[in-house]
Amino acid sequence: MKIIVAPDSFKGSLTSIQAANAIEKGIKKAAQNYKEPVEVIKVPMADGGEGTVEAVISAVGGDIISTKVVDPLGREIDSFFGILQDNTAIIEMAAASGLNLLSKEELNPMKTTTYGTGQLIKKALDYGCKRIIIGIGGSATNDGGVGMAQALGIRFLDKEGNQIGFGGGELYKIEKIDTALLDPRIFDTSITIASDVKNPLCGPNGASAVYGPQKGATPEMVEILDRNLEHLAAVIKKQLNKDVLNVPGSGAAGGLGAALIAFLEAEFCMGIKIVMELVQLEEKIKNADLIITGEGSTDYQTMFGKVPLGIAKIAAKYNKPVVCISGSLGKGYEELYQEGIEALFSIVNRPMSLEEAMSKVEQLLERIARDVFRMYLLRS
């Protein structure tokens, strides 16, 4: 019997690798007295957000490169990116410009920058990478990707000809975009954006209105940030003849999507699709008897391209059963039954606080995986 274990990370608690290990332990406990050998194939997953580099490198090999960058507030930190064996770079912007790098008190999208993400791209170019895949989930920024572009040599000048500062609060000052010093290696590089976000840059469904509050934006800030991004888009259209305002995904990562399109000629692709192709998940699923996936929280948002949905769609092609084990099941999770997931479970087995559940997540995940596999063995 062959079991594919392919979870996403349980954000704030377990990486996808740790989650896969816990599920494997539960399966092996349940299979101790089973008459046939049970093979567990672990394929840690990600959708372009935090944990993408680790998941891909662990599945297909390559190197994780350590480097120094600045965090969303401009402080030097240790960061990283991955290089696959074919010299493709895998970058997760959360490693330089992510929410996870700031305390709650430090969140302020008027000041936070994507400059560190640009530094990761530049370092990948230094390693000779001609293809870059950049996951843009989990950002702490709303600067329209201006910081990223600044790190690569583009200058955003005010009416006095001075470079603007960091943060979404500075964008209204832009009078001219000078691309003359853009790193020329960009023109020989293929850049793919791994993201499941379809939001436009501005408006009620744009970057500021939808994602600004979780990055620390007050209602007043949201209005300012939205106007500033609209101003940035207008300058880009006037000077570069590129209209990014309503492009689906341009609002991803506080407008980083727009900058990657406008300045680096990047193309969008669903994050889960990219990762599944890199780890050759479909080939593994073809010969499996059961697939177990999961994530921190499964709800209606999972339908927008998260890991369990992507796995369910592939498994349905080969009529393979899928079970999803998550930290919690929220509003709308039942919609996944229509996508081919046979059963969904929460690891919470009794009344407990969120803090307790997160502190015991590995133990709880192992236990529910054991019980789920025991039930599967009874059925088979």
C-alpha positions in Angstrom: 0.0 0.0 0.0 1.3 3.4 -1.0 0.3 6.6 0.9 1.2 10.1 -0.3 1.5 12.6 2.6 1.4 16.1 1.1 0.5 18.8 3.6 1.0 22.6 3.5 2.6 24.2 6.6 0.5 24.7 9.7 1.3 28.4 9.9 2.7 29.5 13.2 3.1 25.9 14.4 4.7 23.5 11.9 6.5 23.6 8.6 5.2 21.4 5.9 8.1 19.0 6.5 7.2 18.8 10.2 3.6 18.3 9.4 4.4 15.5 7.0 6.6 13.8 9.6 3.8 13.9 12.2 1.3 12.4 9.8 3.8 9.7 8.9 4.2 8.8 12.5 0.5 8.4 13.0 0.2 6.2 9.9 3.0 3.9 11.0 1.4 3.5 14.4 -1.9 2.5 12.8 -0.1 0.1 10.4 1.9 -1.8 13.0 -0.2 -4.9 12.7 -1.4 -4.5 9.1 -0.6 -7.6 7.0 0.8 -5.7 4.0 3.7 -3.3 3.9 2.7 0.4 4.0 4.9 2.8 2.1 4.7 6.5 3.1 5.9 9.0 0.5 6.3 12.5 2.0 5.9 15.4 -0.3 5.9 18.7 1.7 3.9 21.3 -0.1 3.5 25.1 -0.4 1.6 27.6 -2.5 4.1 30.4 -2.9 4.0 31.7 0.7 6.2 31.0 3.7 7.8 27.6 3.5 7.9 27.3 -0.3 11.7 27.2 -0.6 12.1 24.5 2.1 9.2 22.4 0.6 10.6 22.5 -2.9 14.3 21.9 -2.0 13.4 19.0 0.3 11.4 17.4 -2.5 13.6 17.8 -5.5 17.0 18.7 -4.2 19.1 21.8 -4.5 20.8 24.3 -2.1 19.5 26.8 0.3 21.6 30.0 0.0 22.0 32.2 3.1 22.3 35.9 2.6 21.8 39.3 4.3 18.9 41.6 3.3 16.9 44.3 5.0 13.6 43.5 6.6 10.3 45.4 6.0 11.6 48.2 8.3 15.0 48.4 6.7 17.0 46.5 9.4 19.6 44.0 8.3 18.6 40.4 8.8 19.6 36.9 7.8 17.6 35.6 4.9 17.7 32.9 2.3 16.6 31.6 -1.1 16.8 28.2 -2.9 18.6 27.2 -6.1 17.5 24.0 -7.8 19.8 21.7 -9.7 18.9 23.3 -13.0 20.0 26.7 -11.5 16.4 27.9 -11.1 16.1 30.2 -8.1 13.2 29.8 -5.7 12.4 32.9 -3.7 9.8 33.5 -1.1 9.3 37.2 -0.4 8.2 36.4 3.1 11.8 35.7 3.9 12.7 39.3 3.4 9.5 41.3 3.5 7.0 39.1 5.4 4.6 39.7 8.2 6.4 37.0 10.2 9.4 39.3 10.5 7.6 42.0 12.5 5.9 42.2 15.9 2.3 43.3 16.0 3.4 46.7 17.3 5.7 47.2 14.3 3.2 46.7 11.6 2.8 49.8 9.5 2.3 49.6 5.7 3.0 53.3 5.4 6.6 52.5 6.2 7.3 48.9 5.3 9.3 48.1 2.2 9.9 45.3 -0.3 13.6 46.4 -0.7 14.8 43.1 0.9 12.9 41.1 -1.7 14.7 43.0 -4.5 18.0 42.1 -2.7 17.1 38.4 -2.9 16.4 38.7 -6.6 19.7 40.5 -7.1 21.6 37.8 -5.2 20.0 35.1 -7.4 21.3 37.0 -10.4 24.7 37.0 -8.8 24.5 33.2 -8.7 23.9 33.2 -12.4 20.2 32.1 -12.2 18.4 32.7 -15.5 15.0 31.6 -14.2 13.5 32.9 -10.9 10.3 31.8 -9.3 9.1 34.2 -6.6 6.4 33.3 -4.2 4.7 36.5 -2.9 2.5 35.4 -0.1 2.6 36.7 3.5 3.8 40.2 2.8 4.0 43.0 5.4 4.1 45.6 2.7 1.9 47.9 0.7 4.6 49.9 -1.3 3.6 48.8 -4.8 6.8 46.9 -5.1 8.8 50.1 -5.3 11.3 49.0 -2.7 12.0 45.8 -4.7 12.6 47.9 -7.8 14.8 50.3 -5.9 17.1 47.4 -4.9 17.5 46.5 -8.5 18.5 50.0 -9.6 15.3 51.8 -10.5 15.0 55.3 -9.1 11.7 56.8 -8.1 12.2 60.6 -8.0 10.2 63.4 -6.5 9.7 66.9 -8.0 13.2 67.9 -6.7 14.8 64.9 -8.3 15.5 63.1 -5.1 14.7 59.4 -4.4 11.6 58.8 -2.4 11.9 56.9 0.9 10.6 53.5 1.9 7.0 52.6 2.4 3.5 53.0 0.9 3.2 56.4 2.4 5.9 57.8 0.1 4.4 56.8 -3.3 2.4 60.1 -3.8 5.8 61.9 -4.2 6.8 60.0 -7.3 7.1 62.4 -10.3 9.5 60.4 -12.4 10.6 56.7 -12.8 14.2 56.4 -14.0 14.9 52.8 -15.2 18.3 53.6 -16.7 20.2 51.8 -13.9 18.0 48.7 -13.7 20.2 45.7 -13.4 20.7 44.6 -17.0 20.8 40.9 -16.1 17.0 41.1 -15.6 16.5 41.3 -19.4 18.0 37.8 -19.7 16.0 36.3 -16.9 12.6 34.6 -16.9 10.6 35.6 -13.8 7.5 33.7 -12.7 5.2 35.0 -9.9 3.8 32.2 -7.7 0.6 33.5 -6.3 -3.1 32.6 -5.9 -4.2 36.2 -5.4 -6.3 37.8 -8.2 -7.0 41.2 -6.7 -6.4 44.3 -8.8 -4.1 47.0 -7.5 -6.7 49.5 -6.3 -10.3 49.9 -5.3 -12.6 48.0 -2.9 -11.0 44.7 -4.0 -7.5 46.1 -4.2 -4.3 45.6 -2.2 -4.9 48.3 0.4 -8.6 47.6 1.1 -8.5 43.9 1.3 -5.0 43.2 2.8 -4.0 46.5 4.3 -5.8 46.0 7.7 -3.9 42.7 8.4 -0.7 44.6 7.8 -1.6 47.3 10.4 -3.4 49.8 8.3 -6.2 51.9 9.9 -9.2 52.9 7.7 -7.5 56.3 7.2 -4.3 54.6 6.1 -6.2 52.3 3.7 -7.5 55.4 1.9 -4.1 57.0 1.6 -2.4 53.8 0.5 -5.0 53.2 -2.1 -4.6 56.7 -3.6 -0.9 56.3 -3.5 -1.0 53.0 -5.4 -3.3 54.6 -8.0 -0.8 57.4 -8.4 2.0 54.9 -8.9 0.0 53.1 -11.5 -0.7 56.4 -13.3 3.0 57.3 -13.5 3.8 53.8 -14.7 1.2 54.1 -17.5 2.4 57.6 -18.5 6.1 56.9 -18.5 6.4 53.2 -19.3 3.2 52.7 -21.3 2.1 49.8 -19.1 -1.3 49.7 -17.5 -1.2 47.6 -14.3 -4.1 49.2 -12.5 -6.7 46.4 -13.1 -4.5 43.5 -14.0 -5.6 40.4 -12.0 -2.9 39.8 -9.3 -1.4 43.3 -9.5 -2.6 43.9 -6.0 -0.8 40.8 -4.6 1.6 41.4 -1.8 0.6 45.1 -1.5 1.2 45.8 -5.2 4.4 43.8 -5.6 2.6 41.9 -8.3 2.2 45.2 -10.3 5.9 46.1 -10.0 7.1 42.6 -11.0 4.9 42.9 -14.1 5.7 46.5 -15.0 9.5 46.5 -14.3 10.6 42.9 -14.6 8.2 41.5 -17.3 7.2 38.8 -14.9 4.3 36.4 -15.5 1.8 35.0 -13.0 1.1 31.3 -12.3 -0.8 29.7 -9.5 1.6 29.0 -6.7 0.3 25.5 -6.0 0.5 24.6 -9.7 4.2 25.6 -9.9 5.1 23.6 -6.7 3.2 20.6 -7.9 5.0 20.6 -11.2 8.4 21.0 -9.5 7.9 18.1 -7.1 6.3 16.0 -9.8 3.3 15.4 -7.6 1.0 14.0 -10.4 3.4 11.2 -11.1 3.4 10.3 -7.4 -0.3 10.4 -7.1 -0.9 8.1 -10.1 0.4 5.1 -8.2 -0.9 5.9 -4.8 -3.7 4.2 -2.8 -4.4 7.2 -0.6 -3.4 10.9 -0.4 -3.4 12.8 2.9 -3.1 16.5 2.8 -3.8 19.4 5.2 -3.1 23.0 6.3 -3.4 25.2 9.3 -7.0 26.3 8.6 -9.3 25.0 5.9 -12.3 27.1 4.9 -13.8 28.8 1.9 -10.5 30.4 1.1 -9.0 27.0 0.4 -11.1 27.1 -2.8 -9.0 29.9 -4.2 -6.0 27.7 -5.0 -4.7 26.5 -1.7 -2.8 23.2 -1.4 -5.7 20.8 -0.6 -7.7 22.0 -3.6 -4.7 21.6 -6.0 -4.1 18.1 -4.7 -7.8 17.1 -4.9 -8.0 18.2 -8.6 -5.0 16.0 -9.5 -6.3 13.0 -7.5 -9.7 13.3 -9.1 -8.1 12.6 -12.5 -7.0 9.2 -11.3 -9.9 8.5 -9.0 -7.7 8.5 -5.9 -9.1 9.2 -2.4 -8.0 12.3 -0.6 -8.2 13.1 3.1 -7.6 16.5 4.5 -6.4 17.0 8.1 -6.2 20.6 9.2 -5.7 22.6 12.4 -9.2 23.9 12.1 -12.2 23.7 9.8 -13.9 27.0 9.2 -16.8 28.5 7.3 -17.3 26.9 3.8 -14.9 24.0 4.2 -17.7 21.6 3.0 -17.3 23.0 -0.5 -14.2 20.8 -0.8 -16.4 17.7 -0.9 -17.5 18.8 -4.4 -13.8 18.9 -5.5 -13.0 15.3 -4.6 -11.9 15.4 -1.0 -13.6 12.5 0.7 -13.2 13.5 4.3 -11.9 16.5 6.3 -10.8 16.4 9.9 -9.7 18.9 12.5 -6.8 18.0 14.8 -8.8 19.5 17.8 -10.3 16.5 19.6 -11.8 18.3 22.6 -12.5 21.9 23.7 -9.2 23.8 24.0 -7.8 27.2 23.4 -6.0 28.2 20.3 -2.8 28.6 22.3 -3.1 25.0 23.6 -3.9 23.6 20.2 -0.9 25.4 18.6 1.4 24.2 21.4 0.3 20.6 20.9 -0.2 20.6 17.2 2.4 17.9 16.4 1.0 15.5 18.9 -2.6 16.2 17.8 -1.8 15.8 14.2 0.0 12.5 14.7 -3.0 11.2 16.7 -5.7 12.1 14.2 -3.5 10.7 11.3 -3.4 7.4 13.3 -7.1 7.4 13.7 -7.8 8.3 10.1 -5.6 5.6 8.7 -7.1 3.0 11.1 -10.5 3.9 9.6 -9.1 3.6 6.1 -7.7 0.2 6.8 -11.1 -1.0 8.1 -12.6 0.2 4.8 -10.1 -1.5 2.7 
